[in-house]
Structure formats: C-alpha cells, structure tokens
C-alpha cells in the first residue's frame, strides 16, 4: 500500500462509500491521511452541490470537502425555507423534505377548512392544521432528477394528530407514489382507532393489508405513501394521500410536509 501513489489509493477509496472510508481510516495513519482527501469526498458529494449551496437559507462555512459532506448530512433549509435537503451519511444519497406550503392540499387556502400557523416542533416556518373537511386530499411532487439515480426511495407524509382530532380513524386513506409508468398503491389509517374499536378495525385492516402511521424520533408521525426505484430519468415523482369515500367530517390533522429518502430493498413496497 505504501508504494501506491496517493492519488491512486484515493481513487480506490472514492469507489467505495462514506461508511467504508470511515472504517478504512482506522487501518493505519497512512490510510487515515488519505481518507481525509478532498479527492475522495468530492466523489461523495452530489454532482450539483454548488447549486444546492446557492439555495441554502443560511450559508455554510466549511474547511474541506469532508467537512462539507458532514455538514450536508444534517437537514438544511433551502428554497426560502420551503424545502429541506440532506444527504445520507452512510451512502451520500440525496434526501428531500417538502414543507406543507409545497404541497397541493385540497381547499388548503380556505381558512374555513385549514389553518396555517407556526409550530415549535416543526422544522418549517408554518404547518397546516385541518379544521374540518370531508374531502381529504394531499398531493406532492418533485423532479426525479433532483434525487440520486439508481436508488430505491420511500415517500412519507409527516404529520401530528391533535388531541381534539376526529373522523381520522373511521376509514383508511388511499396512498400512492407514481413515477413514469410505475405506481405504488396502498391503504393506511391516518390515526389509530380508539381502544374500543381497535380490535374490530385491526381484524378488518389485516385482511386488506392496511398500514398505520409510525412514530419518529422527532415525535412526529410518518405515513408511508409508497416506494419507487429512481432510474435517474426526467420523470416527475407524484405522491398522494386521500380519503374521499367517507362523507363524515374529519379534523385535527397537522401536516408538516412530505419526505423522500433512500430505503433498503427489504423495506420497499411491492
């Protein structure tokens, strides 16, 4: 290894992953010095990272490409604070989160049905809270070219359920993710049913493979909308949650946004 030119070994490391480079750096002091090379970490940065940096709400200060990579691995506000960008620390894959203002919410501009307000626990300036409505439909979209190519992605609606919420546990919502000719579809309850209804609802949902929201480390809930393989083309990723079959009123859903992040093959929806 000592007889290899530095740029040659740096090129070898750049063909691995950020996780592999971190593990390799403990082998010896020689490898450790090479593992900090800008040549390596430049390869792990998104090809359009200069353009991403120009869209940041707050500019970044960094001393090396590795330092920049680590800074971008933490969620950062971009596009006037309406989106959030990050890269997966172990792989360098791109992640995005669209704020509620970037989503198409049916009657979202009507204060009779939805209210917009700041929330301390949100990463964005404001969230959308459902007052009351019977037609619940939330859509999001983004250019697939903004994501990492040849990568499996999962799409999630990030929400909270207010204490006064009602009507969200009576019928499952339809969820979908579409890219080009591909479309992933499923059903999910926005809110777990009340205890007295839970056994009956669980029995019916198991027959239809209905899913539930999952609690995140940040105390928000995520509703899985579906997954897709991003080939790297110029298609548009279209995501949707809707419950329009029930005529009952619904309220108390707090929407922060939609997140798109890489997932493993085992977690991808069929």
Backbone as a ProteinNet text record, in pm:
[ID]
protein_1_A
[PRIMARY]
XXXXXXXXXXXXXXXXXXXXXXXXXXXXXXXXXXXXXXXXXXXXXXXXXXXXXXXXXXXXXXXXXXXXXXXXXXXXXXXXXXXXXXXXXXXXXXXXXXXXXXXXXXXXXXXXXXXXXXXXXXXXXXXXXXXXXXXXXXXXXXXXXXXXXXXXXXXXXXXXXXXXXXXXXXXXXXXXXXXXXXXXXXXXXXXXXXXXXXXXXXXXXXXXXXXXXXXXXXXXXXXXXXXXXXXXXXXXXXXXXXXXXXXXXXXXXXXXXXXXXXXXXXXXXX
[TERTIARY]
82.6	0	86.9	204	291.3	351.7	360.7	422.2	319.7	193.4	91.7	96.4	83.7	72.7	-50.6	-41.2	-152.9	-280.8	-270.8	-392.7	-455.4	-372.9	-425	-506.2	-451.1	-522.9	-646.5	-636.2	-752.4	-863.6	-826.4	-926.3	-994.7	-916	-972.4	-1075.4	-1041.3	-1133	-1259	-1244.7	-1359.6	-1461.2	-1419.8	-1511.3	-1590.8	-1567.5	-1641.4	-1758.7	-1771.9	-1879.9	-1826.3	-1896.7	-1850.7	-1833.2	-1922.4	-1910.7	-1781.4	-1750.3	-1629.4	-1502.9	-1506.4	-1388.9	-1365.7	-1473.6	-1460.1	-1400.2	-1442.2	-1388.7	-1242.1	-1209.5	-1072.1	-972.9	-1020.6	-929.6	-864	-917.4	-858.1	-747.4	-724.3	-623.2	-483.5	-451.6	-317.7	-321.4	-215.3	-207.2	-200.1	-141.8	-132.8	-272.3	-350	-486.2	-569.5	-547.2	-624.1	-601.5	-478.2	-449.1	-511.2	-509.7	-571.5	-723.4	-780.2	-926	-984.7	-901.7	-949.4	-930.5	-885.1	-854.3	-979.3	-965.7	-1075.4	-1111.8	-1014.3	-1040.2	-1145.6	-1137.1	-1233.1	-1370.6	-1375.9	-1505.2	-1577.7	-1502.4	-1566.8	-1655.4	-1611.5	-1686.8	-1817.2	-1819	-1936.8	-2040.3	-1999.5	-2092.3	-2184.7	-2306.6	-2395.7	-2330.9	-2352.9	-2292.9	-2329.2	-2448.5	-2494.2	-2482.2	-2382.6	-2376.5	-2354.1	-2289.1	-2271.7	-2407.1	-2495.7	-2629.2	-2709.9	-2693.7	-2760.6	-2713.1	-2583.7	-2529	-2587.1	-2613.6	-2669.3	-2814.8	-2881.7	-3023.1	-3042.8	-2934.2	-2944.8	-2997.7	-3081.4	-3131.1	-3017	-2932	-2815.8	-2689.6	-2593.2	-2471.5	-2389.8	-2321	-2235.1	-2090.8	-2021.9	-1877.9	-1810	-1719.3	-1653.4	-1507.1	-1423.6	-1279.6	-1229	-1310	-1268.9	-1393.1	-1373.6	-1486.5	-1547.9	-1466.7	-1521.3	-1607.1	-1560.3	-1636.3	-1769	-1765.1	-1887.5	-1983.3	-1929.8	-2013.8	-2084.8	-2011.8	-2070.8	-2174.9	-2152.3	-2249.7	-2377.8	-2364	-2481.2	-2556.4	-2493.2	-2562.2	-2663.3	-2666.7	-2767.7	-2872.7	-3001.9	-3106.8	-3089.7	-3095.8	-3076.1	-3191	-3237.9	-3345.2	-3293.5	-3370.3	-3336.8	-3462.3	-3444.5	-3556.6	-3648.9	-3593.3	-3668.4	-3735.5	-3677	-3728.6	-3846.6	-3876.8	-3992.8	-3957.4	-3828.2	-3783.1	-3666.9	-3637.6	-3522.7	-3440.6	-3309	-3217.2	-3116.6	-3079.9	-2970.6	-2919.2	-2804.4	-2752.5	-2734.7	-2760.7	-2748.2	-2600.8	-2570.6	-2431.8	-2356.7	-2424.5	-2355.4	-2333.3	-2415.8	-2408.8	-2389.3	-2422.2	-2416.9	-2540.4	-2644.2	-2766.5	-2845.3	-2915.4	-2988.3	-3123.1	-3158.6	-3289	-3352.9	-3484.1	-3557.5	-3678.7	-3719.2	-3846.6	-3915.4	-4038.9	-4119	-4207.1	-4209.4	-4294.8	-4440.5	-4530.7	-4674	-4708.1	-4636.6	-4660.7	-4623.9	-4541.6	-4502.5	-4598.3	-4696.8	-4790.5	-4919.9	-4990.6	-5122.6	-5226.3	-5281.8	-5380.2	-5517.7	-5610.1	-5744.1	-5806.4	-5847.8	-5905	-5808.7	-5678.3	-5579.6	-5573.2	-5617.9	-5613.4	-5737.5	-5834	-5957.4	-5946.9	-5953.9	-5945.7	-6063.2	-6166.9	-6279.8	-6242.3	-6149.8	-6113	-5974.8	-5878.9	-5741.6	-5690.7	-5607.2	-5539.7	-5388.7	-5318.7	-5173.6	-5113.2	-5018	-4963	-4823.9	-4744.3	-4613.5	-4632.2	-4539.7	-4541.4	-4398.4	-4379	-4243	-4165.3	-4231.5	-4162.3	-4136.1	-4185.5	-4167.3	-4036.4	-3981.1	-3859.4	-3888.1	-4014.4	-4053.6	-4124.2	-4140.2	-4197.6	-4343.3	-4414.8	-4555.1	-4598.8	-4706.9	-4767.7	-4913.5	-4978	-5120.2	-5197.7	-5300.7	-5384.9	-5526.7	-5577.1	-5710.9	-5815.4	-5900.1	-6011	-6124	-6184.1	-6288.5	-6312.6	-6328.4	-6348.2	-6393.3	-6457.5	-6488.5	-6402.8	-6356.5	-6271.3	-6126	-6054	-5914.1	-5824	-5746	-5656.2	-5531.9	-5416.5	-5287.8	-5193.1	-5141.4	-5052.4	-4918.2	-4814.3	-4682.2	-4612.2	-4518.8	-4445	-4306.9	-4215.2	-4082.6	-4015.7	-3919.6	-3845.9	-3753.6	-3764.2	-3681.4	-3532.8	-3498.9	-3358.6	-3293.9	-3374.7	-3321.7	-3274	-3310.5	-3275.9	-3157	-3103.4	-2990.6	-3038.6	-2969.6	-3010.8	-2980.9	-3049.4	-3030.6	-3042.4	-3149.5	-3171.2	-3318	-3343.4	-3479.9	-3515.9	-3629.6	-3675.1	-3808.8	-3829.5	-3958.8	-4012	-4144.4	-4208.7	-4300.2	-4299	-4372.4	-4439.1	-4561.6	-4629.9	-4602.2	-4550	-4511.2	-4621.1	-4679.1	-4797.5	-4792.5	-4883.8	-4921.1	-5073.5	-5125.1	-5269.9	-5303.2	-5384.3	-5421.9	-5510.5	-5511	-5592.2	-5740.6	-5782.6	-5924.3	-5958.9	-5870.1	-5892.5	-6015.2	-6079.3	-6198.4	-6209.9	-6273.4	-6303	-6186.1	-6066.6	-5947.7	-5927.6	-6008	-5989.9	-6108.3	-6197.4	-6316.7	-6294.8	-6220	-6190.1	-6042.5	-5980.4	-5840.2	-5829.4	-5717.4	-5689.6	-5615	-5634.5	-5560.4	-5429.7	-5319.6	-5189.3	-5127.1	-5047	-4984.6	-4859.4	-4769	-4649.6	-4634.6	-4620.3	-4605.9	-4485.9	-4414.5	-4301.7	-4309.4	-4329.8	-4342.4	-4460.1	-4436	-4541.8	-4561.8	-4481.9	-4490.4	-4577	-4657	-4737.8	-4748.6	-4715.3	-4728.3	-4852.5	-4939.1	-5064.1	-5082.8	-5157.5	-5185.4	-5291	-5312.1	-5410.1	-5346.8	-5386.5	-5331.5	-5434	-5441.6	-5521.7	-5437.9	-5491.2	-5420.4	-5404.9	-5502.3	-5497.7	-5539	-5469.1	-5508.6	-5646.4	-5732.7	-5868.9	-5869.7	-5980.3	-5997.7	-5997.2	-5962.2	-5938.9	-6056.6	-6178.1	-6293.9	-6319.8	-6261.6	-6281.9	-6160.8	-6053.6	-5925.5	-5927.4	-5982.1	-5981.2	-6059	-6175.1	-6256	-6185.4	-6123.6	-6055.8	-5931	-5857.2	-5735.8	-5769.7	-5879.7	-5920.6	-5955	-6028.4	-6065.9	-5947	-5857.2	-5742.4	-5642.1	-5628.7	-5532.8	-5571.5	-5701.8	-5746	-5714.2	-5706.3	-5682.5	-5541.2	-5457.5	-5319.5	-5311.5	-5391.2	-5390	-5279.6	-5206.7	-5094.8	-5134.7	-5040.7	-5061.9	-4947.1	-4966.6	-4854.7	-4749.9	-4626.1	-4516.5	-4461.8	-4429.9	-4374	-4225.2	-4180.8	-4040.7	-3967.3	-3835.5	-3755.4	-3783.4	-3830	-3859.4	-4001.8	-4071.7	-4207.4	-4315.4	-4280.2	-4381.1	-4418.6	-4527.1	-4569.3	-4540	-4501.9	-4484	-4577.5	-4645.6	-4737.5	-4669.9	-4643.9	-4576.7	-4671.2	-4628.8	-4709.6	-4676.5	-4554.3	-4511.3	-4362.7	-4312.5	-4171.2	-4155.7	-4037.8	-4011.5	-3862.1	-3826.1	-3686.1	-3661.5	-3569.2	-3536.8	-3426.8	-3463.1	-3366.7	-3277.3	-3317.6	-3237.2	-3287.8	-3409.7	-3466.8	-3530	-3602.3	-3661.5	-3809.5	-3852.8	-3992.3	-4020.9	-4148.5	-4191.2	-4239.5	-4196.4	-4243.6	-4372.3	-4481	-4611	-4655.1	-4686	-4722.9	-4860.5	-4938	-5073.9	-5127.6	-5203.7	-5287.4	-5426.1	-5527.1	-5663.5	-5761.9	-5866.5	-5979.8	-6103.6	-6165.2	-6276.5	-6403.3	-6396.6	-6512.7	-6610.5	-6556.9	-6643.9	-6700.2	-6825.5	-6889.1	-6886.4	-6818.9	-6809.4	-6704.3	-6717.3	-6621.4	-6495.3	-6384.3	-6254.9	-6186.3	-6107.9	-6037.6	-5924.2	-5834.7	-5727.2	-5598.3	-5587.2	-5462.6	-5368.3	-5245.7	-5143.5	-5040.1	-5022.2	-4933.1	-4806.6	-4691.1	-4563.2	-4508.1	-4519.8	-4467.4	-4456.7	-4385.6	-4358.7	-4208.3	-4163.9	-4020.9	-3994.5	-3886.7	-3841.6	-3698.8	-3678	-3544.1	-3513.3	-3383.6	-3345.6	-3385.6	-3424.2	-3457.4	-3389.7	-3386.3	-3328.6	-3428.4	-3379.3	-3464.9	-3571.7	-3536.8	-3630.9	-3749.3	-3733.6	-3840.6	-3923.6	-3887.9	-3960.3	-4095.8	-4197.8	-4331.2	-4331.6	-4411.7	-4419	-4500.4
-119.8	0	126.1	117.9	234.6	271.3	174.6	204.4	262.4	256.5	314	465.7	533.8	680	722.9	837.2	883.7	899.1	954.8	978.3	846.2	743.3	612	550.1	553.1	495.7	578.1	709.3	795.6	761.6	731	693	561.9	467.5	339.2	362.5	446.1	474	544.9	630.8	706.1	616.5	493.5	399.4	318.6	343.1	271.9	358.7	378.6	460	537.9	643.8	717.2	627.9	530.6	438.1	357.1	306.9	225.9	308.5	433.4	519.9	541.7	561.7	579.6	457.6	338.6	215.9	196.6	230.7	210	302.8	416.4	515.4	467.2	361.1	311.2	208.7	175.4	73	122.6	242.6	297.2	448.3	514.4	660.8	703	618	649.5	653.1	549.2	543.6	657	688.5	793.8	928.2	956.4	1083.7	1086.9	973.7	967.6	976.9	920.9	919	1057.7	1155.7	1292.8	1376.1	1311.1	1383.2	1442.4	1563.7	1628.4	1549.3	1479	1399.2	1293.1	1231.9	1127.5	1187.1	1287.7	1339.8	1419.8	1467.7	1532.5	1431.6	1306	1199.7	1168.1	1186.6	1152.7	1265.4	1384.3	1497.2	1488	1539.4	1539.1	1615.1	1571.1	1639.6	1788.2	1823.2	1962.1	2033.2	1995.7	2051.7	2202.1	2256.1	2401.9	2471.4	2411.6	2468.4	2455.2	2342.5	2324.6	2430.2	2454.6	2554.4	2693.5	2723.8	2855.7	2869.6	2758	2759.8	2753.7	2742.1	2733.3	2862.8	2849.7	2967.5	3034.3	2954	3004.9	2947.3	3031	2980.1	2891.1	2795.6	2703.9	2752.1	2731	2756.5	2622	2586.1	2456.5	2470.6	2381.7	2389.7	2284	2181.9	2075	2011.8	1929	1859.4	1758.4	1699.7	1611	1689.9	1806.6	1893.1	1933.3	1963.1	1997.4	1879.1	1760.2	1639.5	1619.8	1631.3	1611.9	1718.9	1840.8	1948.5	1922.7	1871.1	1843	1718.4	1637.6	1518.5	1554.4	1680.9	1729.2	1807.4	1787.5	1855.6	2007.7	2067.5	2211	2270.5	2386.7	2454.3	2514.5	2496.7	2555.5	2618.9	2690.6	2748.9	2830.7	2934.3	3024.4	2951	2840.5	2767.6	2678.7	2656	2574.4	2427.1	2396.5	2258.1	2234.7	2107.2	2069.3	1966.6	1986.1	1900	1837.3	1712.4	1647.3	1532	1478.6	1357.6	1251.8	1128.3	1017.6	998.7	999.4	998.6	873.5	758.5	632.8	609.5	672.9	646.3	770.2	886.9	1008	1027.3	943.3	955.9	1079.5	1138.4	1263.5	1237.8	1324.3	1320.9	1459.5	1462	1588.6	1581.2	1697.2	1710.4	1835.7	1821	1932.5	1982	2111.5	2165.9	2159.1	2180.6	2179.1	2282.9	2395.5	2500	2454.7	2351.6	2298.6	2190.4	2156.2	2050.7	2109.8	2028.1	2066.1	2004.8	2086.2	2040.8	2089.7	1997.4	2034.8	2134.8	2250.8	2360.6	2410.4	2392.4	2434.7	2584.9	2661.8	2808	2866.2	2781.4	2828.9	2819.3	2932.6	2928.3	2857.1	2830.3	2755.4	2609.4	2557.1	2415.7	2392.1	2478.7	2460.9	2590.2	2576.4	2692.1	2673.1	2782.9	2780.8	2854.4	2790.1	2850.6	2795.3	2869.5	2816.5	2712.7	2618.5	2515.2	2494	2501.7	2498.3	2374	2261	2135	2114.2	2203.4	2187	2247.3	2191.6	2243.8	2357.5	2376.3	2481.2	2595.2	2706.4	2826	2807.3	2722.3	2700.8	2561.5	2516	2387.6	2412.6	2311.6	2320.6	2231.1	2287.5	2208.4	2202.9	2082.6	2060.9	2099.9	2196.4	2236	2134.9	2128.3	2030.6	2019.7	1898.1	1874.5	1729.9	1700.3	1559.1	1504.6	1591.3	1551.2	1578.8	1476.5	1491.5	1444.4	1535.6	1500.7	1588.4	1524.2	1593.7	1535.2	1620.5	1574.9	1647.8	1578.4	1637.4	1586	1661.5	1618.2	1681.9	1615.3	1671.7	1603.4	1671.1	1619.6	1506.6	1391.4	1277	1304.9	1401	1434.6	1499.4	1546.5	1606	1500.2	1374.6	1265.5	1185.4	1098.1	1014.4	907.4	889.5	786.6	646.3	547.5	405.9	381.8	438.3	432.3	404.1	318.3	293	398.8	464.4	570.3	533.8	583	576.3	717.3	733.5	864.2	858.8	965.5	966.3	1101.9	1098.8	1219.5	1235.1	1351.7	1376.2	1458.3	1402.6	1464	1452	1523.2	1504.1	1495.4	1438.5	1431.3	1507.2	1611.9	1694.1	1615	1659.1	1590.9	1595.3	1700.2	1715.9	1652.9	1574.6	1517.8	1427.2	1421.3	1337.4	1293.2	1179.1	1130.5	1073	1066.7	1018.8	868.6	804.9	662	577.9	638.5	565.4	485.7	542.4	474.3	491.4	392	408.2	503.8	571.6	660	584.1	625	567.5	644.4	572.5	635	582	664.7	622.8	704.7	643.4	709.5	664	758.2	724.7	792.3	718.5	771.7	711.8	794.3	741.9	647.2	526.1	425.8	341.9	366.4	288.2	359.7	282.2	339.7	240.5	285.4	206.9	255.9	162.6	199.6	119.6	175.4	106.5	179.6	134.1	194.7	212.5	318.4	346	423.1	391.3	470.8	590.2	710	829.7	832.5	775	770	631.4	581	452.2	464.4	365.3	373.3	382.6	433.5	436.4	294.5	279.4	147.8	53.6	104.9	16.9	-31.3	37.7	-1.8	-75.3	-79	-122.7	-267.5	-357.7	-498.5	-522.3	-457.4	-475.3	-416.8	-300.2	-235.7	-312	-365.2	-440.4	-565.5	-630.6	-752.2	-721.5	-612.9	-578.6	-528.5	-453.1	-397.4	-505	-609.3	-715	-787.7	-796.1	-863.7	-780.5	-649.5	-562.5	-505.8	-551.9	-507.1	-355.3	-303.8	-161.5	-132.6	-23.6	10.5	120.2	150.8	253.1	353.5	474	568.5	515.8	556	517.2	641.9	629.2	742.1	754.9	878.5	907.1	951.3	958.5	1003.6	1148.5	1228	1369.3	1390.4	1280.1	1282.4	1314.7	1326.8	1337.2	1195.5	1183.4	1056.7	1057.7	943.8	935.1	829.3	868.6	779.6	739.5	611.2	562.8	572.2	645.8	662.8	558.6	505.5	406.7	419.1	339.7	341.4	326.3	360.4	354.5	347.3	298.2	295.1	412.7	498.8	615.4	578.9	569	531.5	648.1	769	884.7	960.2	928.2	997	1129.2	1188.5	1319.7	1310.9	1196.7	1181.4	1262.6	1281.1	1350.6	1248.7	1264.4	1179.6	1240.6	1162.9	1211.9	1130.5	1200	1135.6	1185.1	1097.9	1137.9	1058.2	1127.1	1063.9	1123.2	1037.6	1089.2	994.1	1055	979.7	1057.5	1014.1	1087.8	1002.7	880.5	791.6	811.7	843.7	867.7	1008.7	1023.5	1155.6	1219.5	1155	1209.5	1320.1	1409.4	1517.9	1467	1530.6	1495.4	1623.6	1616.2	1734.2	1696.8	1792.8	1773.3	1716.1	1703.1	1653.5	1771	1760	1864.2	1813	1883.7	1840.2	1925.6	1860	1931.5	1927.2	1811.1	1802	1658.2	1638.3	1506.6	1486.2	1368.5	1335.5	1224.9	1238.6	1135.7	1099.7	973.1	931.7	791	757.8	623.4	518	400.9	289.9	164	61.6	-65.2	-142.7	-240.1	-321	-393.7	-437.4	-512.2	-429	-295.9	-209.6	-152.3	-180.4	-124.2	-191.9	-111.5	-165.5	-244.2	-349.9	-429.1	-355.1
0	0	0	64.4	73.5	-61.3	-153.7	-282.5	-381.3	-348.3	-436.8	-430.3	-543.1	-541.3	-462.5	-395.7	-312.7	-391.9	-514	-592.3	-637.3	-655.4	-695.1	-581.6	-460.4	-348	-314.3	-330.7	-307	-404.9	-528.6	-629.3	-590.5	-537.8	-493.9	-383.1	-284.3	-174.4	-223.5	-323.4	-373.3	-443.7	-479.1	-543.9	-441.3	-313.2	-209.6	-161.6	-32.7	22.8	141.7	186.1	304.5	425.9	443.4	556.7	546.2	425	404.9	427.6	384.2	404	552.8	627.7	772	839.3	797.8	854.7	814.9	690.8	642.2	711.5	760.9	818.8	948	1009	1134.4	1108.1	980.1	947.7	981	937.8	960.4	945.2	987	975.3	828.6	743	600.6	538.8	568.6	515.6	573.2	700.7	766	697.4	660.9	593.7	454.7	385	252.3	261.7	369.7	385.2	406.2	434.8	451	324.3	217.8	94.2	29.3	-23	-96.7	-221.3	-278	-398.4	-369.9	-251.9	-213.8	-186.9	-101.8	-56.6	-164.7	-260.9	-376.6	-450.1	-454.7	-523.1	-450	-318.2	-239.2	-236.6	-272.5	-274.8	-396.2	-387.6	-504.6	-620.6	-743.7	-858.4	-865.8	-815.6	-822.9	-688.2	-608.8	-473.5	-473.8	-576.9	-584.6	-596.3	-674.4	-691	-561.8	-490.5	-361.3	-262.3	-258.7	-166.4	-193.5	-318.9	-354.2	-310.7	-281.4	-242	-91.2	-15.1	130	189.9	292	363.4	440	503	576	513.5	473.9	408.6	501.3	440.6	515.1	512.9	623.2	631	651.8	562.3	571.9	530.9	584.6	561.1	463.5	434.3	343.1	283.6	184.2	123	221.4	306.8	408.6	506.7	544.7	634.5	570.3	440	367.5	363.7	338.1	334.5	468.4	577.7	709.3	740.5	692.4	713.5	635.6	513.7	430.8	476.2	561.3	611.7	720.7	760.7	855.7	776.1	803.1	726.7	728.3	609	593.5	512	552.2	481.1	350.8	243.1	114	54.9	-56.5	-131.9	-42.8	19.8	107.2	223.5	263.3	377.3	347.7	219.1	183.1	163.5	155.3	142.4	238.3	260.7	340.9	264	264.3	189.2	283.8	254.8	326.7	242.9	281	218	325.6	288	382	417.3	545.4	589.5	548.2	545.6	516.7	367.7	282.8	138.7	52	104.2	22.9	-63.9	-47.1	-126.5	-83.4	-178.3	-155.5	-88.7	6.8	73.7	63	51.1	46.2	137.3	186.2	254.5	203.2	159.2	110.3	224.3	248.2	353.3	309.6	404.5	373.7	267.8	265.2	165.5	24.5	13.4	-117.4	-166.1	-84.9	-120.4	-176.5	-254	-304.8	-212.5	-123.1	-25.2	-69.5	-88.9	-134	-36.8	-87.9	-10.4	97.7	74.8	173.8	192.9	93.7	104.7	170.9	203.9	266.2	418.1	490.4	637.1	701.8	625	677.9	702.6	619.3	626.9	686.1	656.9	703.3	765.8	867.7	926.5	913	888.6	874.6	992.9	1060.5	1181.8	1210.7	1285.4	1327.3	1436.6	1442.2	1545.4	1592.5	1721.9	1778.2	1736.9	1727.2	1697.4	1548	1462.5	1318.7	1271.4	1167.1	1106.7	1009.3	975.5	882.3	955.6	886.7	948.8	985.7	913.9	944.1	900.4	959.4	926.5	891.9	834.1	801.3	896.9	962.4	1052.2	997.6	985.3	933.4	1037.9	1000.3	1088.7	1076.2	960	933.9	783.9	736.4	593.6	576.3	468	440.6	327.6	237.6	125.9	162.8	203.9	244.2	130.5	74.3	-35.3	-27.9	-18.2	-7.4	-111.1	-199.1	-305.4	-299.4	-342.4	-353	-476.7	-529	-647.8	-649.5	-719.6	-740.3	-858.4	-915.9	-1030.4	-985.1	-1049.5	-1012.3	-1032.2	-1119	-1142	-1020.4	-925.6	-803.5	-704.8	-730.8	-640.3	-693.7	-611.8	-653.5	-751.1	-863.1	-959.3	-908.6	-969.6	-936.9	-786	-729.9	-584.4	-555.3	-455.7	-410.6	-306.2	-327.3	-236.6	-173.9	-53	12.7	30.1	19.9	36.5	158.4	239.5	365.3	387.6	439.1	483.1	632.1	672.9	810.8	878.5	984.9	1047	1199.4	1263.5	1402.6	1406.9	1513.1	1532.6	1660	1647.5	1762.2	1858.4	1984.3	2085.6	2050.4	1984	1951.1	1815.3	1758.3	1625.1	1624.2	1509.4	1493.7	1348.4	1326.6	1192.8	1116.4	1177	1105.4	1119.3	1204.5	1229.7	1183	1105.4	1062.7	934.6	841.8	715.7	682.1	618.3	576	457.9	449.1	336	227.9	104.2	-8	-25	-39.8	-59.7	-188.7	-252.3	-377.8	-405.5	-481.3	-534	-678.2	-769.5	-910	-972.6	-1057.8	-1134.7	-1273.8	-1374.9	-1510.9	-1520.6	-1568.7	-1582.7	-1457.4	-1354	-1230.8	-1128.4	-1054.6	-947.1	-832.4	-713.6	-591.3	-518.2	-474.9	-408.9	-280.6	-185.8	-61.4	18.7	142.4	232.2	369.3	438.1	570.1	652.7	781	872.6	918	905.6	947.3	1099	1167.6	1314.3	1360.7	1460.3	1517.2	1579.5	1560.5	1615.1	1766.9	1821.9	1965.6	2020.3	2146.1	2204.4	2186	2203.4	2194.6	2052.4	1954.2	1814.9	1757.8	1835.3	1780.6	1733.7	1814.1	1776.6	1647.5	1636.2	1515.9	1393.6	1411.2	1299.2	1258.7	1357.9	1326.8	1246.8	1282.3	1211.2	1066.2	1043.9	906.5	827.3	893.4	821.3	783.5	865.2	833.8	706.8	680.5	558.7	435.4	454	339.5	338.5	430	437.4	457.3	548	579.7	680.3	660.9	748.2	845.9	938	1040	1034.1	1086.6	1098.1	1195.8	1176.4	1265.7	1334.7	1462.6	1535.3	1507.9	1485.1	1455.5	1581.8	1571.3	1683.9	1719.3	1621.7	1647.8	1699.3	1734.2	1789.7	1687.1	1559.7	1455.7	1411.3	1338.8	1281.3	1131.8	1076.8	932.3	875.9	769.4	698.6	568.4	553.1	432.3	313	211.2	90.9	-15.8	-11.9	-110.5	-137.1	-228.9	-264.7	-415.7	-464.3	-608.1	-632.5	-749.9	-791.9	-884.8	-846.1	-928.4	-1027.7	-1153.4	-1256.3	-1296.8	-1260.8	-1295.6	-1417.3	-1462.2	-1576.6	-1537.7	-1632.8	-1610.1	-1574.2	-1518.4	-1478	-1351.9	-1325	-1204.8	-1102.2	-979	-869.9	-816.2	-817.4	-770.7	-649.9	-540.9	-414.9	-371.7	-306.9	-272.1	-153	-69	33.3	19.3	15.4	5.4	72.4	128.5	182.4	140	33.2	-27.3	-37.4	13.5	4.1	119.5	236.8	350.8	347	385.6	384.3	523.8	618.6	753.3	759.2	855.6	872.8	942.1	907.4	965.6	1011.4	1116.6	1165.6	1258.6	1284.3	1380.8	1325.6	1192.9	1132.9	1110.3	1160.4	1143	1043.8	933.3	825.5	824.7	837.8	828.3	686.2	619.7	483.8	436.5	325.6	270.2	259.6	300.7	299	198.7	123.4	29.6	66.3	100.5	145.1	96	79.7	34.8	137.3	88.4	176.7	122.6	204.9	161.4	77.5	5.4	-82.1	-1.9	118.9	200.5	247.8	253.8	301.4	189.2	64.7	-49.4	-63.5	-98.2	-122.1	-250.9	-256.8	-377.5	-482.2
[MASK]
++++++++++++++++++++++++++++++++++++++++++++++++++++++++++++++++++++++++++++++++++++++++++++++++++++++++++++++++++++++++++++++++++++++++++++++++++++++++++++++++++++++++++++++++++++++++++++++++++++++++++++++++++++++++++++++++++++++++++++++++++++++++++++++++++++++++++++++

